[in-house]
């Protein structure tokens, strides 16, 4: 029986998940592949001793020891971050090793170098676990939807942000309190910036857009806003408007230009994405031949993500066994068919908006604000004014019809300058029906 040897660099949450999956599913994998897929070495700086079930696997603190081992076929990088991850991945490729990674930050920033090096060396790079955790979204996009022009990508791609928004919605808890709970429960990192400010979601959207459109995209191309400014009042008002607030990744394909954005969005309650709660992810594709597809599942976690990494390992093992390396291009499109396209500036986009202004409760305030909106050709759909005080400020909430982003930005800048406006204006985009 042919044996495929795997070297694992990084024995954290996902690394342990991969080891557990390969161990628990080893007999099933033999039945499905006709091969033995063996974890032949683990490298990790912080691990001095492996769990009992892995006691026979060699342990080192030096990833290069695995890369330089001539018997190892596949290197799995699960340490995260840019460096030393990029150096190790590039060294593995230079040594003729196939590579599997779950590192979305690395791929969204440095992927062009990595994929170009792999193509020159004739080795595979698997990255299923970089987007959607256990959801097989990369394989579906690269292979299942290969006969489609992808018209749009939309999704909830960060479980931490979705968990926070779900608890704020269902329990009426403030953002800071939910974040603290999420950190204590292990749903959020000690430094949650990448999750709550949308950066992690932008990394994932960049990877999906690159595959879907054959266009090199990095997270820096994506307009990104987070959820830290969302308050329980906005959650409750969204409910009154028949919506739930979600952190969405959104891309639409306009042919010569493509949208690329991540921001909090009011999603109508009858939309499928409105029902995705807790730490779950969901990714929606629209293809010109297949129509609409929604994929849903756990977007993080040791075993679900380990399952996705294992799927890449098995794919590469099968390709090695059949002598079919490079059968599917890493980014779905052939390297010489990748084409740059313009990213649609946010100022050019149209859509409906929710504004929450904190204003002095005085006659004429609404008239001034509506006059400014009219000046910029922004039509009001509905208005809600909460509370009434003899002294002090009250929230004034306005929902608009579809308006141009540049006009909205200009109008809000002018409204913010009014003496009657006492706090920064909260702006949330509303998802329009396709």
MARLOFI-546115 format. One record per residue (C-alpha): x, y, z; residue number from 1; chain. Coordinates in nm, 3 decimals. Example, Ala and Ser with C-alpha at 12.3 -4.5 7.8 and 13.67 -1.06 7.14 Angstrom:
! MARLOFI-546115
+---------+---------+---------+-----+--------+
:    east :   north :      up : num : cadena :
+---------+---------+---------+-----+--------+
:   1.230 :  -0.450 :   0.780 :   1 :      A :
:   1.367 :  -0.106 :   0.714 :   2 :      A :
+---------+---------+---------+-----+--------+
***
This chain:
! MARLOFI-546115
+---------+---------+---------+-----+--------+
:    east :   north :      up : num : cadena :
+---------+---------+---------+-----+--------+
:   0.000 :   0.000 :   0.000 :   1 :      A :
:   0.134 :   0.342 :  -0.097 :   2 :      A :
:   0.213 :   0.570 :   0.198 :   3 :      A :
:   0.186 :   0.950 :   0.185 :   4 :      A :
:   0.382 :   1.123 :   0.458 :   5 :      A :
:   0.269 :   1.456 :   0.603 :   6 :      A :
:   0.473 :   1.707 :   0.803 :   7 :      A :
:   0.270 :   1.939 :   1.026 :   8 :      A :
:   0.409 :   2.282 :   1.126 :   9 :      A :
:   0.194 :   2.427 :   1.404 :  10 :      A :
:   0.020 :   2.221 :   1.672 :  11 :      A :
:  -0.232 :   2.474 :   1.793 :  12 :      A :
:  -0.609 :   2.444 :   1.776 :  13 :      A :
:  -0.630 :   2.359 :   1.406 :  14 :      A :
:  -0.310 :   2.153 :   1.405 :  15 :      A :
:  -0.447 :   1.932 :   1.681 :  16 :      A :
:  -0.775 :   1.910 :   1.493 :  17 :      A :
:  -0.596 :   1.785 :   1.180 :  18 :      A :
:  -0.400 :   1.529 :   1.382 :  19 :      A :
:  -0.722 :   1.406 :   1.545 :  20 :      A :
:  -0.902 :   1.380 :   1.211 :  21 :      A :
:  -0.619 :   1.186 :   1.044 :  22 :      A :
:  -0.599 :   0.957 :   1.348 :  23 :      A :
:  -0.973 :   0.894 :   1.392 :  24 :      A :
:  -1.047 :   0.859 :   1.019 :  25 :      A :
:  -0.737 :   0.662 :   0.916 :  26 :      A :
:  -0.925 :   0.341 :   0.829 :  27 :      A :
:  -1.193 :   0.530 :   0.635 :  28 :      A :
:  -0.925 :   0.715 :   0.441 :  29 :      A :
:  -0.758 :   0.386 :   0.347 :  30 :      A :
:  -1.091 :   0.254 :   0.218 :  31 :      A :
:  -1.153 :   0.570 :   0.019 :  32 :      A :
:  -0.804 :   0.627 :  -0.122 :  33 :      A :
:  -0.624 :   0.293 :  -0.116 :  34 :      A :
:  -0.335 :   0.471 :   0.055 :  35 :      A :
:  -0.201 :   0.522 :   0.406 :  36 :      A :
:  -0.185 :   0.893 :   0.491 :  37 :      A :
:   0.061 :   0.919 :   0.777 :  38 :      A :
:   0.143 :   1.215 :   0.998 :  39 :      A :
:   0.520 :   1.170 :   0.992 :  40 :      A :
:   0.635 :   1.467 :   1.198 :  41 :      A :
:   0.513 :   1.767 :   1.398 :  42 :      A :
:   0.697 :   2.096 :   1.449 :  43 :      A :
:   0.583 :   2.343 :   1.713 :  44 :      A :
:   0.776 :   2.593 :   1.926 :  45 :      A :
:   0.548 :   2.570 :   2.226 :  46 :      A :
:   0.481 :   2.195 :   2.245 :  47 :      A :
:   0.720 :   1.988 :   2.455 :  48 :      A :
:   0.518 :   1.667 :   2.458 :  49 :      A :
:   0.245 :   1.526 :   2.234 :  50 :      A :
:  -0.076 :   1.363 :   2.360 :  51 :      A :
:  -0.050 :   0.989 :   2.424 :  52 :      A :
:  -0.227 :   0.890 :   2.101 :  53 :      A :
:   0.043 :   1.072 :   1.900 :  54 :      A :
:   0.340 :   0.953 :   2.105 :  55 :      A :
:   0.498 :   0.772 :   1.808 :  56 :      A :
:   0.509 :   1.086 :   1.591 :  57 :      A :
:   0.846 :   1.265 :   1.595 :  58 :      A :
:   0.825 :   1.613 :   1.753 :  59 :      A :
:   1.060 :   1.903 :   1.679 :  60 :      A :
:   1.067 :   2.277 :   1.731 :  61 :      A :
:   1.224 :   2.335 :   1.389 :  62 :      A :
:   0.989 :   2.341 :   1.089 :  63 :      A :
:   1.286 :   2.324 :   0.851 :  64 :      A :
:   1.363 :   1.978 :   0.984 :  65 :      A :
:   1.036 :   1.856 :   0.830 :  66 :      A :
:   1.085 :   2.056 :   0.510 :  67 :      A :
:   1.431 :   1.904 :   0.462 :  68 :      A :
:   1.310 :   1.548 :   0.527 :  69 :      A :
:   1.320 :   1.377 :   0.185 :  70 :      A :
:   1.052 :   1.125 :   0.289 :  71 :      A :
:   0.783 :   1.387 :   0.360 :  72 :      A :
:   0.550 :   1.455 :   0.067 :  73 :      A :
:   0.321 :   1.728 :   0.203 :  74 :      A :
:   0.392 :   2.014 :   0.443 :  75 :      A :
:   0.093 :   2.156 :   0.634 :  76 :      A :
:   0.143 :   2.511 :   0.765 :  77 :      A :
:  -0.089 :   2.599 :   1.054 :  78 :      A :
:   0.103 :   2.859 :   1.251 :  79 :      A :
:  -0.084 :   3.161 :   1.108 :  80 :      A :
:   0.037 :   3.514 :   1.047 :  81 :      A :
:   0.267 :   3.634 :   0.771 :  82 :      A :
:   0.611 :   3.548 :   0.906 :  83 :      A :
:   0.766 :   3.302 :   0.958 :  84 :      A :
:   0.475 :   3.130 :   0.779 :  85 :      A :
:   0.558 :   3.271 :   0.435 :  86 :      A :
:   0.926 :   3.181 :   0.463 :  87 :      A :
:   0.842 :   2.825 :   0.566 :  88 :      A :
:   0.586 :   2.784 :   0.287 :  89 :      A :
:   0.827 :   2.920 :   0.025 :  90 :      A :
:   1.106 :   2.696 :   0.155 :  91 :      A :
:   0.875 :   2.394 :   0.138 :  92 :      A :
:   0.780 :   2.479 :  -0.221 :  93 :      A :
:   1.147 :   2.528 :  -0.314 :  94 :      A :
:   1.218 :   2.182 :  -0.168 :  95 :      A :
:   0.954 :   2.032 :  -0.397 :  96 :      A :
:   0.699 :   1.973 :  -0.122 :  97 :      A :
:   0.327 :   2.014 :  -0.171 :  98 :      A :
:   0.176 :   2.261 :   0.075 :  99 :      A :
:  -0.154 :   2.285 :   0.263 : 100 :      A :
:  -0.242 :   2.592 :   0.468 : 101 :      A :
:  -0.538 :   2.745 :   0.650 : 102 :      A :
:  -0.367 :   3.086 :   0.658 : 103 :      A :
:  -0.610 :   3.335 :   0.501 : 104 :      A :
:  -0.402 :   3.640 :   0.600 : 105 :      A :
:  -0.096 :   3.493 :   0.429 : 106 :      A :
:  -0.282 :   3.399 :   0.111 : 107 :      A :
:  -0.475 :   3.726 :   0.080 : 108 :      A :
:  -0.156 :   3.931 :   0.119 : 109 :      A :
:   0.120 :   3.713 :  -0.022 : 110 :      A :
:  -0.070 :   3.459 :  -0.230 : 111 :      A :
:   0.063 :   3.582 :  -0.566 : 112 :      A :
:   0.421 :   3.496 :  -0.465 : 113 :      A :
:   0.321 :   3.160 :  -0.320 : 114 :      A :
:   0.108 :   3.043 :  -0.613 : 115 :      A :
:   0.365 :   3.161 :  -0.869 : 116 :      A :
:   0.641 :   2.970 :  -0.688 : 117 :      A :
:   0.426 :   2.656 :  -0.667 : 118 :      A :
:   0.349 :   2.674 :  -1.040 : 119 :      A :
:   0.721 :   2.701 :  -1.122 : 120 :      A :
:   0.803 :   2.405 :  -0.900 : 121 :      A :
:   0.511 :   2.193 :  -1.017 : 122 :      A :
:   0.367 :   2.143 :  -0.669 : 123 :      A :
:   0.017 :   2.182 :  -0.526 : 124 :      A :
:  -0.108 :   2.438 :  -0.272 : 125 :      A :
:  -0.426 :   2.346 :  -0.085 : 126 :      A :
:  -0.613 :   2.608 :   0.117 : 127 :      A :
:  -0.968 :   2.483 :   0.173 : 128 :      A :
:  -0.960 :   2.570 :   0.543 : 129 :      A :
:  -0.869 :   2.934 :   0.478 : 130 :      A :
:  -1.236 :   3.028 :   0.421 : 131 :      A :
:  -1.541 :   2.897 :   0.603 : 132 :      A :
:  -1.377 :   2.651 :   0.843 : 133 :      A :
:  -1.537 :   2.313 :   0.778 : 134 :      A :
:  -1.749 :   2.436 :   0.484 : 135 :      A :
:  -1.599 :   2.304 :   0.156 : 136 :      A :
:  -1.644 :   2.639 :  -0.014 : 137 :      A :
:  -1.312 :   2.654 :  -0.204 : 138 :      A :
:  -1.365 :   2.318 :  -0.372 : 139 :      A :
:  -1.721 :   2.409 :  -0.469 : 140 :      A :
:  -1.604 :   2.738 :  -0.620 : 141 :      A :
:  -1.301 :   2.591 :  -0.800 : 142 :      A :
:  -1.462 :   2.272 :  -0.928 : 143 :      A :
:  -1.836 :   2.247 :  -0.864 : 144 :      A :
:  -1.907 :   2.589 :  -1.017 : 145 :      A :
:  -1.636 :   2.578 :  -1.286 : 146 :      A :
:  -1.896 :   2.614 :  -1.565 : 147 :      A :
:  -2.040 :   2.933 :  -1.415 : 148 :      A :
:  -1.971 :   3.302 :  -1.442 : 149 :      A :
:  -1.996 :   3.400 :  -1.077 : 150 :      A :
:  -2.229 :   3.698 :  -1.057 : 151 :      A :
:  -2.206 :   3.764 :  -0.685 : 152 :      A :
:  -2.055 :   3.649 :  -0.356 : 153 :      A :
:  -2.217 :   3.731 :  -0.025 : 154 :      A :
:  -2.172 :   3.586 :   0.317 : 155 :      A :
:  -2.120 :   3.577 :   0.689 : 156 :      A :
:  -1.757 :   3.471 :   0.713 : 157 :      A :
:  -1.654 :   3.543 :   1.071 : 158 :      A :
:  -1.803 :   3.338 :   1.352 : 159 :      A :
:  -1.685 :   3.571 :   1.628 : 160 :      A :
:  -1.861 :   3.876 :   1.483 : 161 :      A :
:  -2.173 :   3.672 :   1.411 : 162 :      A :
:  -2.176 :   3.532 :   1.766 : 163 :      A :
:  -2.152 :   3.884 :   1.909 : 164 :      A :
:  -2.429 :   4.024 :   1.688 : 165 :      A :
:  -2.652 :   3.724 :   1.759 : 166 :      A :
:  -2.628 :   3.770 :   2.135 : 167 :      A :
:  -2.679 :   4.144 :   2.105 : 168 :      A :
:  -2.992 :   4.073 :   1.900 : 169 :      A :
:  -3.138 :   3.791 :   2.107 : 170 :      A :
:  -3.044 :   3.913 :   2.455 : 171 :      A :
:  -3.019 :   4.291 :   2.420 : 172 :      A :
:  -2.663 :   4.293 :   2.558 : 173 :      A :
:  -2.417 :   4.573 :   2.478 : 174 :      A :
:  -2.124 :   4.505 :   2.243 : 175 :      A :
:  -1.849 :   4.536 :   2.508 : 176 :      A :
:  -2.020 :   4.291 :   2.742 : 177 :      A :
:  -2.076 :   4.030 :   2.472 : 178 :      A :
:  -1.717 :   4.066 :   2.351 : 179 :      A :
:  -1.587 :   4.003 :   2.703 : 180 :      A :
:  -1.803 :   3.691 :   2.731 : 181 :      A :
:  -1.686 :   3.573 :   2.388 : 182 :      A :
:  -1.323 :   3.608 :   2.494 : 183 :      A :
:  -1.385 :   3.412 :   2.815 : 184 :      A :
:  -1.559 :   3.135 :   2.617 : 185 :      A :
:  -1.281 :   3.119 :   2.357 : 186 :      A :
:  -1.492 :   3.251 :   2.068 : 187 :      A :
:  -1.282 :   3.568 :   2.047 : 188 :      A :
:  -0.907 :   3.627 :   2.069 : 189 :      A :
:  -0.747 :   3.839 :   2.340 : 190 :      A :
:  -0.692 :   4.095 :   2.062 : 191 :      A :
:  -1.017 :   4.066 :   1.863 : 192 :      A :
:  -0.939 :   4.344 :   1.613 : 193 :      A :
:  -0.924 :   4.125 :   1.301 : 194 :      A :
:  -1.262 :   3.969 :   1.383 : 195 :      A :
:  -1.467 :   4.267 :   1.500 : 196 :      A :
:  -1.326 :   4.522 :   1.256 : 197 :      A :
:  -1.395 :   4.304 :   0.951 : 198 :      A :
:  -1.031 :   4.240 :   0.856 : 199 :      A :
:  -1.056 :   3.862 :   0.883 : 200 :      A :
:  -1.370 :   3.869 :   0.668 : 201 :      A :
:  -1.190 :   4.086 :   0.409 : 202 :      A :
:  -0.905 :   3.832 :   0.390 : 203 :      A :
:  -1.156 :   3.559 :   0.313 : 204 :      A :
:  -1.351 :   3.764 :   0.058 : 205 :      A :
:  -1.025 :   3.846 :  -0.122 : 206 :      A :
:  -0.950 :   3.474 :  -0.161 : 207 :      A :
:  -1.300 :   3.394 :  -0.289 : 208 :      A :
:  -1.301 :   3.686 :  -0.535 : 209 :      A :
:  -0.963 :   3.585 :  -0.676 : 210 :      A :
:  -1.094 :   3.236 :  -0.749 : 211 :      A :
:  -1.440 :   3.342 :  -0.864 : 212 :      A :
:  -1.336 :   3.616 :  -1.105 : 213 :      A :
:  -0.982 :   3.518 :  -1.205 : 214 :      A :
:  -0.873 :   3.857 :  -1.075 : 215 :      A :
:  -0.587 :   3.907 :  -0.826 : 216 :      A :
:  -0.739 :   4.068 :  -0.515 : 217 :      A :
:  -0.587 :   4.147 :  -0.176 : 218 :      A :
:  -0.770 :   4.252 :   0.140 : 219 :      A :
:  -0.634 :   4.604 :   0.085 : 220 :      A :
:  -0.862 :   4.633 :  -0.220 : 221 :      A :
:  -1.171 :   4.576 :  -0.005 : 222 :      A :
:  -1.357 :   4.858 :   0.171 : 223 :      A :
:  -1.388 :   4.733 :   0.529 : 224 :      A :
:  -1.591 :   4.841 :   0.832 : 225 :      A :
:  -1.643 :   4.654 :   1.159 : 226 :      A :
:  -1.917 :   4.613 :   1.417 : 227 :      A :
:  -1.771 :   4.785 :   1.723 : 228 :      A :
:  -1.995 :   5.092 :   1.680 : 229 :      A :
:  -2.321 :   4.892 :   1.671 : 230 :      A :
:  -2.536 :   4.957 :   1.980 : 231 :      A :
:  -2.836 :   4.766 :   2.121 : 232 :      A :
:  -3.056 :   5.054 :   2.007 : 233 :      A :
:  -2.955 :   4.988 :   1.644 : 234 :      A :
:  -3.028 :   4.618 :   1.689 : 235 :      A :
:  -3.375 :   4.694 :   1.825 : 236 :      A :
:  -3.452 :   4.950 :   1.555 : 237 :      A :
:  -3.341 :   4.703 :   1.289 : 238 :      A :
:  -3.597 :   4.462 :   1.431 : 239 :      A :
:  -3.867 :   4.729 :   1.398 : 240 :      A :
:  -3.775 :   4.765 :   1.033 : 241 :      A :
:  -3.796 :   4.385 :   0.986 : 242 :      A :
:  -3.419 :   4.330 :   0.970 : 243 :      A :
:  -3.128 :   4.175 :   1.157 : 244 :      A :
:  -2.779 :   4.327 :   1.154 : 245 :      A :
:  -2.503 :   4.104 :   1.015 : 246 :      A :
:  -2.140 :   4.163 :   0.923 : 247 :      A :
:  -2.152 :   4.083 :   0.552 : 248 :      A :
:  -1.891 :   4.032 :   0.284 : 249 :      A :
:  -2.039 :   4.147 :  -0.047 : 250 :      A :
:  -1.905 :   4.130 :  -0.401 : 251 :      A :
:  -2.093 :   4.175 :  -0.727 : 252 :      A :
:  -1.949 :   4.114 :  -1.072 : 253 :      A :
:  -2.020 :   4.399 :  -1.314 : 254 :      A :
:  -1.795 :   4.267 :  -1.590 : 255 :      A :
:  -1.524 :   4.529 :  -1.623 : 256 :      A :
:  -1.539 :   4.613 :  -1.251 : 257 :      A :
:  -1.628 :   4.425 :  -0.933 : 258 :      A :
:  -1.760 :   4.533 :  -0.595 : 259 :      A :
:  -1.556 :   4.439 :  -0.288 : 260 :      A :
:  -1.680 :   4.540 :   0.057 : 261 :      A :
:  -1.724 :   4.425 :   0.415 : 262 :      A :
:  -1.952 :   4.613 :   0.653 : 263 :      A :
:  -2.244 :   4.579 :   0.897 : 264 :      A :
:  -2.564 :   4.535 :   0.699 : 265 :      A :
:  -2.933 :   4.532 :   0.784 : 266 :      A :
:  -3.058 :   4.205 :   0.635 : 267 :      A :
:  -3.436 :   4.159 :   0.587 : 268 :      A :
:  -3.562 :   3.885 :   0.818 : 269 :      A :
:  -3.697 :   3.679 :   0.526 : 270 :      A :
:  -3.350 :   3.658 :   0.368 : 271 :      A :
:  -3.165 :   3.330 :   0.423 : 272 :      A :
:  -2.860 :   3.505 :   0.571 : 273 :      A :
:  -3.072 :   3.666 :   0.843 : 274 :      A :
:  -3.124 :   3.324 :   1.002 : 275 :      A :
:  -2.751 :   3.240 :   1.032 : 276 :      A :
:  -2.678 :   3.282 :   1.403 : 277 :      A :
:  -2.417 :   3.207 :   1.665 : 278 :      A :
:  -2.067 :   3.112 :   1.549 : 279 :      A :
:  -2.192 :   2.971 :   1.218 : 280 :      A :
:  -2.087 :   3.094 :   0.874 : 281 :      A :
:  -2.284 :   3.101 :   0.549 : 282 :      A :
:  -2.162 :   3.182 :   0.200 : 283 :      A :
:  -2.391 :   3.256 :  -0.092 : 284 :      A :
:  -2.291 :   3.236 :  -0.458 : 285 :      A :
:  -2.495 :   3.331 :  -0.762 : 286 :      A :
:  -2.382 :   3.172 :  -1.088 : 287 :      A :
:  -2.516 :   3.246 :  -1.433 : 288 :      A :
:  -2.598 :   2.880 :  -1.499 : 289 :      A :
:  -2.662 :   2.732 :  -1.154 : 290 :      A :
:  -2.845 :   3.025 :  -0.995 : 291 :      A :
:  -2.827 :   3.071 :  -0.618 : 292 :      A :
:  -2.635 :   2.845 :  -0.380 : 293 :      A :
:  -2.601 :   2.884 :  -0.002 : 294 :      A :
:  -2.342 :   2.690 :   0.198 : 295 :      A :
:  -2.375 :   2.685 :   0.577 : 296 :      A :
:  -2.178 :   2.536 :   0.863 : 297 :      A :
:  -1.923 :   2.587 :   1.139 : 298 :      A :
:  -1.675 :   2.849 :   1.027 : 299 :      A :
:  -1.409 :   2.772 :   1.286 : 300 :      A :
:  -1.310 :   2.520 :   1.551 : 301 :      A :
:  -1.052 :   2.250 :   1.585 : 302 :      A :
:  -1.228 :   1.952 :   1.427 : 303 :      A :
:  -1.435 :   2.129 :   1.155 : 304 :      A :
:  -1.129 :   2.320 :   1.032 : 305 :      A :
:  -0.911 :   2.010 :   1.072 : 306 :      A :
:  -1.159 :   1.831 :   0.847 : 307 :      A :
:  -1.105 :   2.091 :   0.574 : 308 :      A :
:  -0.727 :   2.067 :   0.603 : 309 :      A :
:  -0.751 :   1.688 :   0.583 : 310 :      A :
:  -0.959 :   1.720 :   0.264 : 311 :      A :
:  -0.673 :   1.911 :   0.098 : 312 :      A :
:  -0.420 :   1.653 :   0.217 : 313 :      A :
:  -0.630 :   1.373 :   0.068 : 314 :      A :
:  -0.680 :   1.560 :  -0.260 : 315 :      A :
:  -0.306 :   1.608 :  -0.300 : 316 :      A :
:  -0.236 :   1.248 :  -0.198 : 317 :      A :
:  -0.474 :   1.128 :  -0.470 : 318 :      A :
:  -0.305 :   1.353 :  -0.725 : 319 :      A :
:   0.037 :   1.219 :  -0.626 : 320 :      A :
:  -0.089 :   0.863 :  -0.655 : 321 :      A :
:  -0.236 :   0.923 :  -1.002 : 322 :      A :
:   0.046 :   1.140 :  -1.131 : 323 :      A :
:  -0.196 :   1.427 :  -1.188 : 324 :      A :
:  -0.031 :   1.720 :  -1.010 : 325 :      A :
:  -0.173 :   2.050 :  -1.134 : 326 :      A :
:  -0.493 :   1.892 :  -1.267 : 327 :      A :
:  -0.694 :   2.177 :  -1.112 : 328 :      A :
:  -0.521 :   2.519 :  -1.112 : 329 :      A :
:  -0.472 :   2.649 :  -0.758 : 330 :      A :
:  -0.691 :   2.953 :  -0.827 : 331 :      A :
:  -0.925 :   2.776 :  -1.071 : 332 :      A :
:  -0.812 :   2.993 :  -1.366 : 333 :      A :
:  -0.491 :   2.910 :  -1.552 : 334 :      A :
:  -0.214 :   3.147 :  -1.439 : 335 :      A :
:  -0.189 :   3.320 :  -1.779 : 336 :      A :
:  -0.565 :   3.381 :  -1.776 : 337 :      A :
:  -0.569 :   3.585 :  -1.455 : 338 :      A :
:  -0.676 :   3.942 :  -1.538 : 339 :      A :
:  -0.681 :   4.260 :  -1.330 : 340 :      A :
:  -1.015 :   4.439 :  -1.302 : 341 :      A :
:  -1.119 :   4.768 :  -1.150 : 342 :      A :
:  -1.259 :   4.755 :  -0.798 : 343 :      A :
:  -1.580 :   4.959 :  -0.788 : 344 :      A :
:  -1.519 :   5.266 :  -0.566 : 345 :      A :
:  -1.761 :   5.277 :  -0.274 : 346 :      A :
:  -1.868 :   5.627 :  -0.381 : 347 :      A :
:  -2.021 :   5.480 :  -0.699 : 348 :      A :
:  -2.244 :   5.229 :  -0.522 : 349 :      A :
:  -2.617 :   5.270 :  -0.464 : 350 :      A :
:  -2.841 :   5.129 :  -0.193 : 351 :      A :
:  -3.082 :   5.213 :   0.090 : 352 :      A :
:  -2.945 :   5.337 :   0.423 : 353 :      A :
:  -3.029 :   5.357 :   0.792 : 354 :      A :
:  -2.910 :   5.668 :   0.978 : 355 :      A :
:  -2.934 :   5.724 :   1.353 : 356 :      A :
:  -2.879 :   6.085 :   1.451 : 357 :      A :
:  -2.866 :   6.204 :   1.811 : 358 :      A :
:  -3.035 :   6.545 :   1.807 : 359 :      A :
:  -3.170 :   6.808 :   2.040 : 360 :      A :
:  -3.545 :   6.772 :   2.078 : 361 :      A :
:  -3.633 :   7.105 :   1.921 : 362 :      A :
:  -3.878 :   7.220 :   1.652 : 363 :      A :
:  -3.738 :   7.234 :   1.301 : 364 :      A :
:  -3.456 :   6.980 :   1.342 : 365 :      A :
:  -3.617 :   6.717 :   1.121 : 366 :      A :
:  -3.697 :   6.981 :   0.861 : 367 :      A :
:  -3.331 :   7.086 :   0.845 : 368 :      A :
:  -3.209 :   6.728 :   0.813 : 369 :      A :
:  -3.467 :   6.634 :   0.550 : 370 :      A :
:  -3.377 :   6.950 :   0.359 : 371 :      A :
:  -3.011 :   6.850 :   0.348 : 372 :      A :
:  -3.099 :   6.497 :   0.232 : 373 :      A :
:  -3.322 :   6.644 :  -0.040 : 374 :      A :
:  -3.036 :   6.871 :  -0.151 : 375 :      A :
:  -2.831 :   6.559 :  -0.222 : 376 :      A :
:  -3.119 :   6.379 :  -0.395 : 377 :      A :
:  -3.171 :   6.135 :  -0.107 : 378 :      A :
:  -3.532 :   6.027 :  -0.064 : 379 :      A :
:  -3.666 :   5.934 :   0.282 : 380 :      A :
:  -3.866 :   5.613 :   0.317 : 381 :      A :
:  -3.947 :   5.635 :   0.689 : 382 :      A :
:  -3.862 :   5.827 :   1.006 : 383 :      A :
:  -3.873 :   5.723 :   1.372 : 384 :      A :
:  -3.809 :   5.956 :   1.664 : 385 :      A :
:  -3.762 :   5.777 :   1.994 : 386 :      A :
:  -3.861 :   5.943 :   2.323 : 387 :      A :
:  -3.934 :   6.305 :   2.399 : 388 :      A :
:  -3.744 :   6.509 :   2.655 : 389 :      A :
:  -3.787 :   6.865 :   2.778 : 390 :      A :
:  -3.409 :   6.892 :   2.791 : 391 :      A :
:  -3.146 :   6.680 :   2.616 : 392 :      A :
:  -3.100 :   6.477 :   2.301 : 393 :      A :
:  -3.308 :   6.203 :   2.141 : 394 :      A :
:  -3.241 :   5.953 :   1.863 : 395 :      A :
:  -3.381 :   6.040 :   1.522 : 396 :      A :
:  -3.379 :   5.745 :   1.283 : 397 :      A :
:  -3.416 :   5.776 :   0.907 : 398 :      A :
:  -3.436 :   5.501 :   0.646 : 399 :      A :
:  -3.377 :   5.611 :   0.288 : 400 :      A :
:  -3.462 :   5.478 :  -0.053 : 401 :      A :
:  -3.168 :   5.379 :  -0.274 : 402 :      A :
:  -2.908 :   5.656 :  -0.287 : 403 :      A :
:  -2.554 :   5.702 :  -0.415 : 404 :      A :
:  -2.283 :   5.649 :  -0.154 : 405 :      A :
:  -2.099 :   5.971 :  -0.242 : 406 :      A :
:  -2.419 :   6.172 :  -0.192 : 407 :      A :
:  -2.486 :   6.001 :   0.140 : 408 :      A :
:  -2.134 :   6.077 :   0.265 : 409 :      A :
:  -2.165 :   6.444 :   0.168 : 410 :      A :
:  -2.512 :   6.478 :   0.325 : 411 :      A :
:  -2.406 :   6.317 :   0.654 : 412 :      A :
:  -2.100 :   6.540 :   0.673 : 413 :      A :
:  -2.327 :   6.845 :   0.642 : 414 :      A :
:  -2.582 :   6.708 :   0.890 : 415 :      A :
:  -2.303 :   6.635 :   1.141 : 416 :      A :
:  -2.216 :   7.005 :   1.135 : 417 :      A :
:  -2.559 :   7.113 :   1.261 : 418 :      A :
:  -2.563 :   7.255 :   1.615 : 419 :      A :
:  -2.862 :   7.034 :   1.693 : 420 :      A :
:  -2.668 :   6.712 :   1.622 : 421 :      A :
:  -2.490 :   6.612 :   1.943 : 422 :      A :
:  -2.314 :   6.283 :   1.861 : 423 :      A :
:  -2.158 :   6.101 :   1.563 : 424 :      A :
:  -2.416 :   5.970 :   1.317 : 425 :      A :
:  -2.451 :   5.592 :   1.288 : 426 :      A :
:  -2.483 :   5.474 :   0.927 : 427 :      A :
:  -2.574 :   5.116 :   0.834 : 428 :      A :
:  -2.637 :   4.996 :   0.480 : 429 :      A :
:  -2.950 :   4.792 :   0.407 : 430 :      A :
:  -2.935 :   4.482 :   0.187 : 431 :      A :
:  -3.146 :   4.519 :  -0.123 : 432 :      A :
:  -3.317 :   4.225 :  -0.288 : 433 :      A :
:  -3.121 :   4.102 :  -0.589 : 434 :      A :
+---------+---------+---------+-----+--------+
***
